Amino acid sequence: MRAYELSVKVTSEGKLDLPDALSSLLPREQMVRVIILVPEPTGEREIWSRLTAEQFFSGYNEADSIYDTI
């Protein structure tokens, strides 16, 4: 398996804009694995939002799923 690491732009339509040099290396009509790394939020508001969500979901227990059927 080969791996290529590079930065690409996400278009306004939400598509990845691959450079032509990479496109020529990719196999045609085959599935490939893609790993997407997105920068962590750096603003204070984003950090608090992420922390709040993490703390909220850390208290979730599988036994709580009984309330999903109500």
N, C-alpha and C positions, 0 to 999 in steps of 0.2 A: 504494500500500500504506500502510495506517495502522499506527501502533505505539502501544501503551498500556503504560506502565510503572507498576507498583504492586507492593506487597508482599502476598503471600497466604499463608495458613496451609496447611500440609500436614496433613491429618487423620491419625488413627491408622491408617486404612486405606490411607494413601499417596495419597490423592486431593487435588487442589487445591481449596480452598474459595474460589471466586470471589465477589466482592461482587455484589449484585444490579445495581448501577449499571453494572458492566462487562458482566454477562451480557446486559443489554438492548441493548448496542451490538454484540454479536457476531452474525455472520450465522448463520442456522439451516441445518442440513443441508449445510454446506460444510466443507472442510478449511481449517484455519488453521495458520500456523507458530507454534511456541512456542519461546522461548529461556528456559532456566532457569539462573539464576545462584545458586550456593550459596556461602556464606561459606567462606573458606579456614580450615583448622584453626588455632587459636591456641595450643593447649596444647603444651607441649614434647614430650610423647609422640606426639601427632598429627603434629607437624612432622618428628620423626625417622622416623616410619613412612613418611610421604610421600617424604622425601628418600631413604630406603633403597630404596623401590620405584622411584623415578626413576633412581637410580644403577644398580640391578640391570638395568633394562630398557634403559638407555643402552648397556650392553655387548652387547646382543643383536644378532646379525647375521643377515641373511636366510639365509646359508649354514648357520646352526644349525638351520634347519627340517628338515634331513635326519634329525635325531634324533627328530623328532615321529612318524616312521613306525615306529620300533622297538617 
